Amino acid sequence: MTSNKRIEPWLFVLPALLVFLFTVIVPIIWSFTYSLYEWNGIGDKRFIGIDNYTRMLTDNVFITSFKNNLIFTGLGTVVQIVIGMTMAVILTSITKFRNFIKVIYFIPCVISSMAISQIFSKMLSINPEGVVNATLGAVGLDSLKAAFLSDPNLTLIIVTLVDAYKFCAIYMVIYYAAFLAISNDIIEASVIDGCNWWQQYIYMRFPLIKGIFFITVVMLVSGTLKGFDVPYILTNGGPGASSELVSTYMYKVAFNSVNYGYGSAIAVFLVIECLLIVTLIRKLISKVDVEA
């Protein structure tokens, strides 16, 4: 009887473990194996050891993409948390048109990345003139007109904001559900004690969803570190390498330059980077939680 109780949980977990093994662990092992070779995907593989990894240290494009990735992750995480939380607070506070606002705001999440990228590409276009430049001209700010997606100083920020615009509604839904899960008795008690609207959120609602907030931070960081679709479609990493990310550079090296060895090494680096940063964040969150 005791042995059956020990085996039964593993039987339920086994399907998920198998999926995780063959879709995550096995590809990582294959990528690490390929990273030790020089291979174009067709001819014979030539073993070169860790040369692909040492090459990263002198690859200026890779170093730039790594720095861009950190900016993309930091800014994207902050923007999505702030907008998602703000919209959740608004939805919690209003009673009319709540469902309509939720649907409208969630539309970008269900639109493909290709469509979103094309919409913003047309809006920011200089020739033919897009909505943004046309609006600047209409209000007398012709001096601010620019080819925004061709400006190396702006492309990374634009790509980050467009990516955040597409996905921040997901976190709005998570925070909104967390606010709804708070017992009404707690809120009513705070009102009786004299808490105003702002104090309810600062001292009651936000602390009660702290666990959900920490989970979304981990989700956001791990997701933005692997960001690919919007940056690749909108700017293709350009101009130059101003909006290049580790994931987009990995794709170009592996499939455009047909260098699967070096591309696999970058993929392994991306996995290690995600694990290290997410682990660090979880430790910081645990420390903050214990101190609180």
Protein Blocks (a to p, Z undefined) as FASTA:
>chain_A
ZZmmmmmmmmmmmmmmmmmmmmmmmmmmmmmmmmmpccehlaccddehjmmmmmmmmmmk
lmmmmmmmmmmmmmmmmmmmmmmmmmmmmmmmpmghklmmmmmmmmmmmpcfklmmmmmm
mmmpmbdcdfklmmmmmnopamlgccfklmmklmmmmmmmmmmmmmmmmmmmmmmmmmmm
pcfklmmmmmmnopafklmmmmmmmmmmmmmmmmmmmmmmmmmmmgmklmmmmnnopahj
lmccfklmmmmmmmmnopaklmmmmmmmmmmmmmmmmmmmmmmmmmmmmmZZ
